[in-house]
Amino acid sequence: MGQILIRQPDGTWREPDPAGYAAEAELQQILAEHPELIPGVSADAVTCREFQSAAGPADVVVVDVDGQVTLVECKLASNPQIRREIVGQMFDYASRLWKMGIEDFDARWQDRTSQSPFPADDDGVRLREAVARNLEQGRFRIVLAVDAINEPLKRMTEYLNAMSGPDTSIIAVEYARLTQGTVEMLMAQTYGEELAEAKAASAARGRTVWDTETYRAWLQDNEPASVPNFLAFIEEAAALGLEFEGSPADRPTGGLKIHDAQGRRLGTVSLFHFSGLGTSVEFKLIPMSRLPDGEWPSEGAVEAFLSELESIPQLADVGSNLRASKFTTRRPNVSLASLDEESVRRGLRALRLLRGSGPVSSDSAPPLP
């Protein structure tokens, strides 16, 4: 091992003892309960063990908050399949998920977990659409979870990343289980992540980057009624010192990063296009809820911000949703076309209250960092 040393009561250092797993199901359970241990997956992701497909059960299927789908196959070094069959299994599972209808995917998920991966709110609508796109396009992350990585598995991971399409990444992760007395530890080592990220970055460079002008031109061709509100959004953001950052994506996506006066990240106000629903404005302030105690905006600033949003008829639901969730889970959104220009401007100016920079007015606001 040679990577972890634990100091003993007598002052000496020694490696922890390998513990291993009694069965692959133990590793499955750990990853299903702690998805953040999987490279590129957030702690807010939802998981399904033994997701049933025509190729058999996939060990763990993960749906992250952005709609990314990750397939995890667990194998132990003692299993003779670790070198020859694990890769074939994962591509078989991926091929069966490719072009699977979202209703079928949801039903299979509920068969195993008794609940849908999609919340019954606006966030669920956006997540459902993102997952449907990834299923249609076969855009998956494949993770080979093992208790020991060997050289043949490393070589296969490197080869598969080089030869597979830009929307498929393959990563191998060694989850070594160790013990020191009564304490158990899990040490994760990843192989292939840099290769996968480099491939994804190269693919992203080929996608449209939705900067201000590209976004405006797209709206002019597809949602002309939203153009005046979009221009109001961009103008008011500039008055607040906020820069619109477009993302490389298949559909129009971009937004404003919100920080407080000390540079702490509070969240984003984003524009997304939903099929059949049009472009929406989304307030995502979940990062603020994760700030340590003492770093939140003052109670007065938070209350002033929420009250201002709730006083704007077309944004009242956004304010009440943020209040009800205490900024922790919901990302309320509203159709851009349903707003008027003054509502757009007032909604952005309310951000000044959140950082405690003074009353809302139509005058130029001090820049937000």
Residue frames relative to the residue before (quaternion, step in Angstrom):
aa qw qx qy qz dx dy dz
M 1.0000 0.0000 0.0000 0.0000 0.00 0.00 0.00
G 0.0376 0.8831 -0.4673 0.0199 3.56 0.71 -1.15
Q 0.6541 0.5309 -0.3250 0.4297 3.64 1.13 0.33
I 0.7624 0.2354 -0.1513 0.5835 3.60 1.19 -0.39
L 0.0180 -0.7692 0.6388 -0.0069 3.54 -0.91 0.99
I 0.1683 -0.7803 0.5978 0.0742 3.58 -0.98 0.87
R 0.3903 -0.7322 0.5097 0.2274 3.54 -0.81 1.01
Q 0.3289 -0.7628 0.5346 0.1553 3.53 -0.87 1.03
P 0.6817 -0.4908 0.3391 0.4235 3.61 -1.21 0.32
D 0.6930 0.4684 -0.2920 0.4637 3.59 1.09 -0.58
G 0.6207 -0.5822 0.3260 0.4117 3.58 1.30 0.18
T 0.5770 0.5738 -0.3881 0.4326 3.60 1.22 -0.15
W 0.3416 -0.7171 0.5707 0.2083 3.56 -1.33 0.34
R 0.1082 0.7879 -0.6044 0.0474 3.55 -1.06 0.68
E 0.5903 -0.5788 0.4368 0.3547 3.51 -1.28 0.45
P 0.4958 -0.6130 0.5036 0.3533 3.61 -1.14 0.54
D 0.5326 -0.6369 0.4588 0.3167 3.54 -1.23 0.44
P 0.4709 -0.6449 0.5058 0.3263 3.63 -1.00 0.69
A 0.2216 -0.7885 0.5638 0.1061 3.57 -0.98 0.90
G 0.2227 -0.8049 0.5196 0.1803 3.57 0.99 -0.81
Y 0.4366 -0.6625 0.5461 0.2689 3.53 -1.39 -0.15
A 0.4788 -0.6610 0.4934 0.3007 3.55 -1.03 0.78
A 0.7928 -0.0342 0.0589 0.6057 3.57 1.13 -0.71
E 0.6392 -0.5362 0.3877 0.3918 3.56 -1.24 0.44
A 0.5665 0.6164 -0.3776 0.3956 3.58 1.15 -0.56
E 0.5995 0.5621 -0.3680 0.4349 3.61 1.10 -0.58
L 0.6634 0.4806 -0.2999 0.4889 3.57 0.97 -0.83
Q 0.5923 0.5655 -0.3522 0.4532 3.59 1.04 -0.75
Q 0.6960 0.4939 -0.2837 0.4373 3.55 0.79 -1.05
I 0.6322 0.5340 -0.3355 0.4500 3.58 0.96 -0.84
L 0.7098 0.4562 -0.2686 0.4647 3.60 0.83 -0.97
A 0.6313 0.5232 -0.3380 0.4621 3.59 1.06 -0.66
E 0.7113 0.4436 -0.2568 0.4810 3.59 1.02 -0.78
H 0.7793 0.1998 -0.1080 0.5841 3.59 1.20 -0.51
P 0.0860 -0.8547 0.5094 0.0502 3.62 0.49 1.14
E 0.5640 0.6128 -0.3918 0.3910 3.60 1.19 -0.43
L 0.5600 0.5906 -0.3897 0.4310 3.60 1.26 -0.18
I 0.6121 0.5267 -0.3423 0.4804 3.58 1.27 -0.30
P 0.5057 -0.6754 0.4298 0.3216 3.65 -0.64 1.01
G 0.8343 0.2109 -0.1746 0.4785 3.55 -0.94 0.98
V 0.6382 0.5084 -0.3221 0.4801 3.60 1.28 0.01
S 0.3721 -0.7431 0.5147 0.2108 3.59 -0.94 0.88
A 0.6248 -0.5452 0.4108 0.3790 3.55 -1.29 0.35
D 0.6509 0.5250 -0.3111 0.4516 3.60 1.23 -0.38
A 0.4522 0.6911 -0.4530 0.3358 3.59 1.26 -0.01
V 0.3092 -0.7161 0.5879 0.2144 3.57 -1.28 0.43
T 0.2028 -0.8068 0.5510 0.0653 3.55 -1.09 0.76
C 0.1267 -0.7576 0.6351 0.0810 3.52 -1.29 0.49
R 0.2474 -0.7647 0.5793 0.1358 3.57 -0.75 1.05
E 0.8488 0.1176 -0.1069 0.5042 3.54 -1.17 0.74
F 0.1066 0.8040 -0.5680 0.1403 3.57 0.88 1.01
Q 0.3326 -0.7911 0.4860 0.1652 3.55 -0.58 1.17
S 0.0487 0.7631 -0.6428 0.0461 3.55 -0.97 0.97
A 0.6935 -0.4601 0.3351 0.4416 3.57 -1.27 0.10
A 0.6644 0.4819 -0.2995 0.4864 3.59 1.25 -0.39
G 0.6622 -0.4531 0.3178 0.5052 3.58 1.27 -0.03
P 0.6779 -0.5110 0.3360 0.4080 3.60 -1.24 -0.02
A 0.3046 -0.7089 0.6075 0.1886 3.56 -0.94 0.96
D 0.5762 -0.6430 0.3683 0.3448 3.59 -0.81 0.99
V 0.7835 -0.1121 0.1120 0.6009 3.59 0.73 -1.08
V 0.0836 -0.7526 0.6515 0.0456 3.56 -0.94 0.96
V 0.1507 -0.8064 0.5713 0.0256 3.55 -0.86 1.08
V 0.0920 -0.7496 0.6526 0.0617 3.55 -1.06 0.84
D 0.2123 -0.7995 0.5520 0.1051 3.57 -0.56 1.17
V 0.7098 -0.4921 0.3016 0.4038 3.57 -1.28 0.31
D 0.6905 0.4463 -0.2838 0.4934 3.60 1.20 -0.40
G 0.6155 -0.5794 0.3385 0.4134 3.59 1.28 0.13
Q 0.4366 0.6880 -0.4687 0.3413 3.59 1.26 0.01
V 0.2124 -0.7725 0.5901 0.0998 3.55 -0.98 0.95
T 0.0667 -0.7959 0.6017 -0.0030 3.57 -0.78 1.08
L 0.1820 -0.7672 0.6093 0.0839 3.56 -0.96 0.94
V 0.0891 -0.8078 0.5827 0.0094 3.56 -0.74 1.08
E 0.0658 -0.7672 0.6375 0.0257 3.54 -0.93 0.98
C 0.2086 -0.7999 0.5571 0.0796 3.57 -0.74 1.11
K 0.0724 0.7852 -0.6108 0.0719 3.55 -0.93 0.94
L 0.3072 -0.7363 0.5739 0.1845 3.57 -1.10 0.71
A 0.6262 -0.5698 0.3777 0.3749 3.54 -1.12 0.64
S 0.6316 0.5443 -0.3324 0.4408 3.56 1.14 -0.58
N 0.5955 0.5621 -0.3586 0.4482 3.58 1.25 -0.29
P 0.4142 -0.7348 0.4714 0.2576 3.65 -0.59 1.01
Q 0.5881 0.5926 -0.3696 0.4078 3.61 1.24 -0.30
I 0.4692 0.7318 -0.4333 0.2380 3.57 1.19 -0.46
R 0.7527 0.3874 -0.2275 0.4812 3.61 0.97 -0.73
R 0.8057 0.3579 -0.1648 0.4422 3.57 0.80 -0.92
E 0.8032 0.3392 -0.1617 0.4622 3.58 0.93 -0.78
I 0.5488 0.6489 -0.4096 0.3315 3.59 1.10 -0.52
V 0.6702 0.4909 -0.3084 0.4634 3.59 0.93 -0.86
G 0.6546 0.5111 -0.3165 0.4584 3.57 0.92 -0.86
Q 0.6259 0.5400 -0.3369 0.4507 3.57 1.01 -0.78
M 0.6936 0.4922 -0.2933 0.4367 3.55 0.82 -1.00
F 0.6675 0.4720 -0.3179 0.4802 3.60 0.95 -0.74
D 0.5883 0.5492 -0.3660 0.4672 3.58 1.16 -0.55
Y 0.6558 0.4969 -0.3116 0.4753 3.59 0.91 -0.91
A 0.6611 0.5165 -0.3122 0.4457 3.58 0.91 -0.93
S 0.6580 0.5170 -0.3178 0.4458 3.57 0.96 -0.82
R 0.6614 0.4939 -0.3116 0.4707 3.60 1.10 -0.64
L 0.6522 0.4836 -0.3206 0.4878 3.60 1.17 -0.49
W 0.5446 0.6260 -0.3901 0.3992 3.57 1.18 -0.59
K 0.8485 0.0547 -0.1192 0.5127 3.55 -0.82 1.18
M 0.3560 0.7056 -0.5257 0.3147 3.60 1.18 0.40
G 0.4811 -0.6706 0.4815 0.2949 3.58 -0.91 0.87
I 0.5715 -0.6236 0.4065 0.3454 3.56 -1.04 0.75
E 0.6148 0.5402 -0.3567 0.4505 3.62 1.07 -0.61
D 0.6454 0.5113 -0.3087 0.4762 3.56 1.02 -0.84
F 0.6410 0.5248 -0.3170 0.4618 3.57 0.96 -0.90
D 0.6595 0.5105 -0.2978 0.4645 3.58 0.91 -0.95
A 0.6691 0.5073 -0.3035 0.4504 3.58 0.91 -0.92
R 0.6588 0.4978 -0.3125 0.4696 3.61 0.95 -0.86
W 0.6248 0.5334 -0.3315 0.4639 3.58 1.05 -0.78
Q 0.6905 0.4791 -0.2834 0.4618 3.58 0.87 -0.95
D 0.5734 0.5856 -0.3793 0.4295 3.60 1.13 -0.58
R 0.7388 0.4076 -0.2221 0.4886 3.58 1.06 -0.75
T 0.8072 0.3020 -0.1360 0.4886 3.61 0.95 -0.83
S 0.3834 -0.7420 0.4576 0.3050 3.59 1.30 -0.30
Q 0.7570 0.2479 -0.2220 0.5623 3.58 1.17 0.39
S 0.5327 -0.6363 0.4614 0.3138 3.54 -1.21 0.59
P 0.4728 -0.6557 0.4947 0.3190 3.60 -1.11 0.54
F 0.6778 0.4869 -0.2703 0.4800 3.57 1.30 -0.27
P 0.3937 -0.7241 0.5111 0.2440 3.63 -0.58 1.09
A 0.4734 -0.6741 0.4942 0.2778 3.56 -1.17 0.61
D 0.5792 0.5310 -0.4111 0.4622 3.58 0.70 1.12
D 0.7615 -0.3627 0.2524 0.4742 3.57 -1.27 -0.17
D 0.6014 0.5528 -0.3640 0.4475 3.59 1.08 -0.66
G 0.6453 0.5364 -0.3105 0.4465 3.55 1.05 -0.83
V 0.6127 0.5456 -0.3438 0.4569 3.58 1.08 -0.72
R 0.6876 0.4741 -0.2839 0.4710 3.56 0.88 -0.97
L 0.6539 0.5120 -0.3149 0.4594 3.58 0.96 -0.86
R 0.6369 0.5389 -0.3221 0.4474 3.57 0.96 -0.87
E 0.6694 0.4978 -0.2964 0.4649 3.55 0.94 -0.89
A 0.6525 0.5145 -0.3191 0.4558 3.59 0.97 -0.83
V 0.6549 0.4929 -0.3150 0.4785 3.60 0.96 -0.82
A 0.6278 0.5401 -0.3385 0.4467 3.59 0.98 -0.82
R 0.6473 0.5103 -0.3213 0.4662 3.60 0.98 -0.79
N 0.6769 0.4947 -0.3000 0.4550 3.57 0.92 -0.88
L 0.6257 0.5136 -0.3364 0.4812 3.58 1.08 -0.68
E 0.6599 0.5188 -0.3090 0.4472 3.58 0.90 -0.91
Q 0.7632 0.3807 -0.1901 0.4862 3.58 0.93 -0.92
G 0.4264 -0.7173 0.4593 0.3045 3.60 1.27 -0.08
R 0.3722 0.7355 -0.4763 0.3060 3.55 1.14 0.70
F 0.1871 0.7993 -0.5369 0.1945 3.58 -0.09 1.31
R 0.2888 -0.6710 0.6400 0.2385 3.50 -1.40 0.27
I 0.1615 -0.7864 0.5930 0.0618 3.56 -0.85 1.00
V 0.0654 -0.8018 0.5940 -0.0094 3.55 -0.73 1.12
L 0.1961 -0.7565 0.6177 0.0873 3.54 -0.82 1.09
A 0.0954 -0.8245 0.5578 0.0057 3.59 -0.25 1.29
V 0.0559 0.8072 -0.5785 0.1033 3.56 -0.58 1.18
D 0.4946 -0.6392 0.4876 0.3301 3.56 -1.28 0.21
A 0.7862 0.0673 -0.0597 0.6115 3.60 1.27 -0.19
I 0.2570 -0.7553 0.5859 0.1422 3.58 -0.78 1.05
N 0.1180 -0.7803 0.6095 0.0755 3.56 -0.94 0.89
E 0.7120 -0.4828 0.3026 0.4103 3.57 -1.25 0.32
P 0.6412 0.5145 -0.3567 0.4437 3.66 0.89 -0.72
L 0.6546 0.5021 -0.3210 0.4651 3.61 1.01 -0.77
K 0.6107 0.5372 -0.3460 0.4677 3.60 1.06 -0.70
R 0.6722 0.4995 -0.2978 0.4582 3.56 0.90 -0.95
M 0.6475 0.5089 -0.3257 0.4644 3.60 0.96 -0.79
T 0.6350 0.5310 -0.3323 0.4521 3.59 1.00 -0.80
E 0.6619 0.5039 -0.3024 0.4653 3.56 0.94 -0.90
Y 0.6645 0.5100 -0.3024 0.4548 3.58 0.92 -0.90
L 0.6881 0.4951 -0.2907 0.4438 3.57 0.85 -0.95
N 0.6270 0.5110 -0.3454 0.4759 3.60 1.04 -0.65
A 0.6626 0.5079 -0.3071 0.4569 3.58 1.02 -0.76
M 0.7728 0.3977 -0.1897 0.4568 3.58 0.96 -0.86
S 0.6394 0.5317 -0.3459 0.4346 3.63 1.11 -0.46
G 0.6714 -0.5212 0.3596 0.3850 3.56 -1.29 0.32
P 0.6763 -0.5371 0.3297 0.3815 3.57 -1.24 0.40
D 0.6967 0.4786 -0.2780 0.4563 3.59 1.15 -0.49
T 0.6763 0.4309 -0.2956 0.5192 3.60 1.26 0.12
S 0.0494 -0.7936 0.6063 0.0115 3.58 -0.76 1.01
I 0.1676 -0.7788 0.6005 0.0690 3.55 -1.07 0.79
I 0.0023 0.8003 -0.5965 0.0612 3.56 -0.71 1.12
A 0.1927 -0.7510 0.6180 0.1303 3.58 -1.06 0.75
V 0.0527 -0.8008 0.5967 0.0013 3.57 -0.91 0.91
E 0.2339 -0.7457 0.6102 0.1300 3.52 -0.93 0.99
Y 0.0954 -0.7780 0.6205 0.0228 3.56 -0.74 1.12
A 0.0839 -0.8196 0.5666 0.0092 3.57 0.03 1.30
R 0.2191 -0.7707 0.5893 0.1034 3.55 -0.84 1.01
L 0.0438 -0.8277 0.5565 -0.0579 3.55 -0.65 1.19
T 0.1721 -0.7777 0.5936 0.1147 3.56 -1.24 0.39
Q 0.0174 -0.7388 0.6727 0.0381 3.50 -1.31 0.52
G 0.7899 -0.1139 0.0246 0.6021 3.54 -0.04 1.28
T 0.7934 -0.2347 0.2024 0.5239 3.57 -0.70 -1.09
V 0.5817 0.5829 -0.3676 0.4321 3.59 1.30 -0.05
E 0.1712 -0.7654 0.6136 0.0912 3.57 -0.96 0.96
M 0.1117 -0.7898 0.6022 0.0333 3.56 -1.09 0.78
L 0.1919 -0.7439 0.6274 0.1268 3.51 -1.28 0.54
M 0.0727 -0.7990 0.5969 0.0068 3.58 -0.68 1.10
A 0.1458 -0.8112 0.5645 0.0459 3.56 -0.63 1.16
Q 0.0257 -0.7628 0.6461 0.0003 3.55 -1.01 0.91
T 0.2122 -0.8101 0.5420 0.0701 3.54 -0.74 1.13
Y 0.0521 -0.7718 0.6326 0.0371 3.54 -1.14 0.74
G 0.7762 0.3379 -0.2611 0.4638 3.55 -0.93 0.95
E 0.4913 0.6834 -0.4374 0.3166 3.61 1.21 -0.22
E 0.6574 0.5045 -0.3246 0.4560 3.59 0.92 -0.82
L 0.6305 0.5251 -0.3335 0.4642 3.57 1.02 -0.75
A 0.6674 0.5019 -0.2974 0.4627 3.57 0.95 -0.92
E 0.6670 0.5035 -0.3084 0.4543 3.58 0.95 -0.86
A 0.6347 0.5261 -0.3303 0.4597 3.57 1.01 -0.77
K 0.6495 0.5071 -0.3145 0.4713 3.57 1.01 -0.79
A 0.6549 0.5092 -0.3100 0.4644 3.59 0.98 -0.89
A 0.6470 0.5179 -0.3236 0.4566 3.59 0.99 -0.80
S 0.6357 0.5233 -0.3247 0.4654 3.56 1.03 -0.77
A 0.6544 0.5000 -0.3117 0.4739 3.58 1.00 -0.81
A 0.6389 0.5403 -0.3306 0.4365 3.58 1.01 -0.82
R 0.6168 0.5583 -0.3523 0.4287 3.58 1.07 -0.70
G 0.6724 0.4917 -0.2975 0.4664 3.56 1.19 -0.45
R 0.6028 0.5504 -0.3597 0.4521 3.58 1.30 -0.12
T 0.6266 -0.5312 0.4135 0.3928 3.54 -1.27 0.34
V 0.2262 -0.7306 0.6264 0.1505 3.55 -1.01 0.86
W 0.2811 -0.8185 0.4842 0.1290 3.55 -0.40 1.25
D 0.0190 0.7970 -0.6002 0.0648 3.55 0.31 1.28
T 0.7740 -0.3874 0.2240 0.4479 3.56 -1.29 0.18
E 0.7209 0.4488 -0.2699 0.4539 3.59 0.73 -1.01
T 0.6391 0.5197 -0.3309 0.4603 3.60 0.99 -0.80
Y 0.6522 0.5116 -0.3073 0.4674 3.57 0.99 -0.87
R 0.6618 0.5077 -0.3131 0.4541 3.60 0.91 -0.92
A 0.6557 0.5098 -0.3151 0.4592 3.58 0.96 -0.87
W 0.6411 0.5159 -0.3316 0.4614 3.59 1.00 -0.77
L 0.6537 0.5013 -0.3162 0.4704 3.58 0.95 -0.84
Q 0.6205 0.5523 -0.3454 0.4366 3.58 0.98 -0.79
D 0.7144 0.4408 -0.2471 0.4841 3.58 1.02 -0.80
N 0.8092 0.3177 -0.1247 0.4782 3.58 1.00 -0.78
E 0.7967 0.0727 -0.0262 0.5994 3.62 1.08 -0.70
P 0.0668 -0.8575 0.5072 0.0539 3.62 0.63 1.04
A 0.6054 0.5724 -0.3671 0.4136 3.61 1.08 -0.59
S 0.6727 0.5074 -0.2935 0.4515 3.60 1.19 -0.49
V 0.4792 0.7129 -0.4257 0.2846 3.60 1.20 -0.34
P 0.6681 0.4902 -0.3412 0.4438 3.69 0.75 -0.84
N 0.6647 0.4906 -0.3114 0.4696 3.60 0.98 -0.77
F 0.6139 0.5394 -0.3455 0.4614 3.57 1.07 -0.69
L 0.6635 0.4952 -0.3046 0.4709 3.58 0.93 -0.88
A 0.6251 0.5207 -0.3331 0.4766 3.60 1.07 -0.73
F 0.6167 0.5487 -0.3259 0.4609 3.58 1.06 -0.82
I 0.6956 0.4705 -0.2743 0.4686 3.58 0.85 -1.00
E 0.6682 0.5076 -0.3080 0.4484 3.60 0.92 -0.89
E 0.6802 0.4792 -0.2983 0.4676 3.58 0.90 -0.88
A 0.6094 0.5453 -0.3490 0.4576 3.57 1.06 -0.74
A 0.6555 0.5103 -0.3132 0.4602 3.58 0.93 -0.89
A 0.6380 0.5270 -0.3270 0.4564 3.61 1.03 -0.77
L 0.6931 0.4466 -0.2589 0.5030 3.56 1.19 -0.58
G 0.5224 -0.6538 0.4041 0.3694 3.57 1.27 -0.02
L 0.5241 0.6247 -0.4077 0.4109 3.58 1.24 0.46
E 0.2607 -0.7766 0.5581 0.1320 3.56 -0.93 0.92
F 0.3975 -0.6941 0.5480 0.2449 3.56 -0.92 0.93
E 0.0986 -0.7968 0.5959 0.0137 3.56 -0.75 1.12
G 0.2243 -0.7817 0.5714 0.1103 3.54 -0.57 1.17
S 0.3206 -0.7497 0.5513 0.1766 3.56 -1.15 0.65
P 0.4678 -0.6245 0.5221 0.3444 3.61 -1.15 0.50
A 0.2563 0.7654 -0.5400 0.2384 3.58 -0.47 1.17
D 0.6148 -0.5562 0.4141 0.3757 3.54 -1.31 0.28
R 0.7778 0.2196 -0.1108 0.5784 3.57 1.16 -0.64
P 0.6712 -0.5239 0.3247 0.4119 3.60 -1.12 0.56
T 0.1445 0.7757 -0.5912 0.1669 3.55 -0.73 1.15
G 0.3259 0.7274 -0.5626 0.2194 3.57 -0.95 0.87
G 0.0613 0.8296 -0.5537 0.0391 3.56 -1.22 0.12
L 0.5268 -0.6119 0.5083 0.2996 3.51 -1.43 -0.19
K 0.2834 -0.7358 0.5874 0.1824 3.59 -0.89 0.89
I 0.2031 -0.8062 0.5513 0.0695 3.54 -0.73 1.13
H 0.0002 -0.7823 0.6218 -0.0366 3.58 -0.85 1.06
D 0.4495 -0.6529 0.5160 0.3245 3.56 -1.20 0.36
A 0.7513 -0.4181 0.2605 0.4392 3.57 -1.29 0.04
Q 0.6793 0.4643 -0.2851 0.4916 3.59 1.23 -0.43
G 0.5879 -0.6120 0.3546 0.3925 3.56 1.28 0.09
R 0.4594 0.6753 -0.4574 0.3516 3.59 1.25 0.16
R 0.4667 -0.6920 0.4815 0.2673 3.56 -0.94 0.92
L 0.1778 -0.7901 0.5809 0.0820 3.57 -0.82 1.05
G 0.7181 -0.3858 0.2653 0.5148 3.58 1.06 -0.62
T 0.4437 -0.6613 0.5266 0.2975 3.54 -1.23 -0.56
V 0.1803 -0.6904 0.6771 0.1800 3.50 -1.37 0.36
S 0.0407 -0.8604 0.5041 -0.0619 3.55 -0.32 1.28
L 0.2905 -0.6960 0.6234 0.2065 3.49 -1.39 0.32
F 0.0024 -0.7867 0.6161 -0.0391 3.58 -0.84 1.06
H 0.2844 -0.7221 0.5975 0.2019 3.54 -1.22 0.55
F 0.1311 -0.7779 0.6127 0.0479 3.56 -0.82 1.07
S 0.4825 -0.6532 0.4919 0.3140 3.59 -0.89 0.88
G 0.8306 0.1892 -0.1650 0.4970 3.54 -0.86 0.99
L 0.7371 0.3828 -0.2212 0.5112 3.58 1.25 -0.31
G 0.4476 -0.6986 0.4512 0.3286 3.56 1.20 -0.40
T 0.7009 -0.4529 0.3498 0.4258 3.54 -1.34 -0.22
S 0.1065 -0.7979 0.5928 0.0231 3.56 -0.95 0.94
V 0.3591 -0.6739 0.6007 0.2367 3.53 -1.32 0.52
E 0.0909 -0.8149 0.5723 0.0084 3.59 -0.73 1.09
F 0.2086 -0.7510 0.6170 0.1084 3.54 -0.98 0.96
K 0.0330 0.7960 -0.6004 0.0686 3.58 -0.46 1.21
L 0.0591 0.8171 -0.5650 0.0983 3.56 -0.31 1.29
I 0.2296 0.8045 -0.5121 0.1943 3.56 1.19 0.59
P 0.6187 0.5472 -0.3801 0.4162 3.69 0.89 -0.70
M 0.6096 0.5568 -0.3609 0.4338 3.60 1.04 -0.68
S 0.6578 0.5313 -0.3155 0.4307 3.57 0.98 -0.85
R 0.6943 0.4758 -0.2684 0.4686 3.59 1.21 -0.44
L 0.4264 0.6907 -0.4770 0.3368 3.57 1.25 0.13
P 0.5615 -0.5991 0.4373 0.3668 3.61 -1.07 0.62
D 0.6426 -0.4935 0.4078 0.4211 3.55 -1.25 0.38
G 0.7645 0.3418 -0.2654 0.4779 3.53 -0.96 0.88
E 0.7095 0.4237 -0.2639 0.4974 3.59 1.24 -0.25
W 0.4622 0.6632 -0.4537 0.3751 3.58 1.29 0.00
P 0.5661 -0.5081 0.4892 0.4267 3.57 -1.25 0.25
S 0.6219 -0.5589 0.3820 0.3937 3.58 -1.14 0.52
E 0.6408 -0.5259 0.3872 0.4036 3.58 -1.22 0.49
G 0.6436 0.5344 -0.3224 0.4430 3.55 1.02 -0.79
A 0.6503 0.5127 -0.3114 0.4662 3.57 1.02 -0.83
V 0.6510 0.5123 -0.3137 0.4640 3.58 0.95 -0.88
E 0.6710 0.4937 -0.3006 0.4644 3.58 0.91 -0.92
A 0.6460 0.5179 -0.3252 0.4568 3.59 0.97 -0.81
F 0.6419 0.5276 -0.3164 0.4578 3.57 1.00 -0.84
L 0.6926 0.4703 -0.2841 0.4673 3.58 0.82 -0.99
S 0.6488 0.5191 -0.3222 0.4537 3.59 0.95 -0.82
E 0.6392 0.5196 -0.3298 0.4612 3.57 1.00 -0.76
L 0.6528 0.4924 -0.3258 0.4746 3.62 0.90 -0.83
E 0.6834 0.4937 -0.2906 0.4524 3.59 0.91 -0.90
S 0.6430 0.5202 -0.3268 0.4574 3.61 1.20 -0.41
I 0.6108 0.5044 -0.3492 0.5005 3.58 1.30 -0.18
P 0.4443 -0.7416 0.4094 0.2916 3.64 -0.23 1.17
Q 0.7369 0.4348 -0.2476 0.4545 3.58 0.84 -0.92
L 0.7287 0.3596 -0.2305 0.5353 3.62 1.29 -0.16
A 0.3541 0.7695 -0.4739 0.2407 3.58 1.28 0.12
D 0.6577 0.5088 -0.3200 0.4540 3.60 0.96 -0.82
V 0.5979 0.5519 -0.3591 0.4572 3.58 1.09 -0.68
G 0.6777 0.4970 -0.2912 0.4571 3.56 0.87 -0.95
S 0.6841 0.4829 -0.2963 0.4593 3.59 0.89 -0.89
N 0.6309 0.5230 -0.3343 0.4655 3.61 1.07 -0.67
L 0.6482 0.4993 -0.3207 0.4771 3.58 0.98 -0.79
R 0.6409 0.5217 -0.3240 0.4606 3.56 1.00 -0.82
A 0.6821 0.5071 -0.2971 0.4352 3.58 0.84 -0.98
S 0.7368 0.4095 -0.2301 0.4863 3.61 0.98 -0.81
K 0.3156 -0.7559 0.5009 0.2793 3.59 1.29 -0.30
F 0.6496 -0.5744 0.2731 0.4166 3.53 1.16 0.88
T 0.5326 0.7045 -0.3763 0.2801 3.62 1.20 -0.15
T 0.8458 0.1597 -0.0496 0.5066 3.61 0.86 -0.80
R 0.7238 0.4694 -0.2724 0.4261 3.58 0.87 -0.82
R 0.1306 -0.7485 0.6456 0.0765 3.51 -1.24 0.66
P 0.0970 -0.8560 0.5033 0.0665 3.58 0.55 1.15
N 0.0567 -0.7959 0.6024 0.0191 3.53 -1.07 0.74
V 0.1505 -0.7643 0.6233 0.0692 3.52 -1.29 0.44
S 0.5818 -0.6020 0.4210 0.3491 3.55 -1.07 0.75
L 0.4775 -0.6767 0.4813 0.2871 3.58 -0.84 0.97
A 0.6727 0.5120 -0.3033 0.4398 3.60 0.94 -0.85
S 0.6439 0.5457 -0.3293 0.4233 3.60 1.15 -0.53
L 0.6212 0.5449 -0.3342 0.4533 3.58 1.26 -0.28
D 0.3030 -0.6719 0.6099 0.2911 3.53 -1.34 0.03
E 0.7103 -0.4825 0.2886 0.4236 3.56 -1.23 0.36
E 0.6534 0.5219 -0.3265 0.4405 3.60 0.95 -0.82
S 0.6303 0.5243 -0.3356 0.4639 3.61 1.03 -0.72
V 0.6207 0.5343 -0.3378 0.4639 3.58 1.00 -0.79
R 0.6933 0.4811 -0.2803 0.4576 3.55 0.84 -1.00
R 0.6673 0.4979 -0.3095 0.4594 3.61 0.90 -0.87
G 0.6291 0.5496 -0.3363 0.4348 3.56 1.02 -0.79
L 0.6862 0.4552 -0.2829 0.4918 3.58 0.99 -0.80
R 0.6471 0.5203 -0.3337 0.4463 3.60 0.97 -0.79
A 0.5579 0.6104 -0.3908 0.4043 3.60 1.16 -0.50
L 0.5576 0.6177 -0.3885 0.3957 3.58 1.17 -0.48
R 0.5592 0.5910 -0.3922 0.4291 3.60 1.20 -0.48
L 0.6375 0.5300 -0.3272 0.4535 3.56 1.06 -0.72
L 0.6263 0.5639 -0.3379 0.4190 3.55 1.00 -0.83
R 0.7355 0.3690 -0.2262 0.5212 3.58 1.06 -0.69
G 0.4934 -0.7069 0.4046 0.3052 3.58 1.31 0.21
S 0.4160 0.7427 -0.4396 0.2866 3.57 1.11 0.64
G 0.7660 -0.3589 0.2061 0.4918 3.60 1.16 0.25
P 0.6965 -0.4796 0.3318 0.4181 3.57 -1.28 0.12
V 0.5369 -0.6045 0.4862 0.3316 3.51 -1.29 0.46
S 0.1318 0.7671 -0.6229 0.0781 3.55 -1.00 0.82
S 0.5710 -0.5953 0.4376 0.3580 3.55 -1.26 0.17
D 0.5119 0.6438 -0.4182 0.3854 3.56 1.30 -0.08
S 0.6693 -0.4750 0.3616 0.4424 3.54 -1.23 0.23
A 0.3086 -0.7691 0.5386 0.1522 3.54 -0.88 0.98
P 0.5749 -0.5451 0.4585 0.4026 3.58 -1.17 0.46
P 0.5351 -0.6530 0.4158 0.3382 3.61 -0.90 0.80
L 0.3529 -0.6798 0.5999 0.2311 3.50 -1.19 0.71
P 0.5087 -0.6426 0.4577 0.3447 3.61 -0.89 0.80
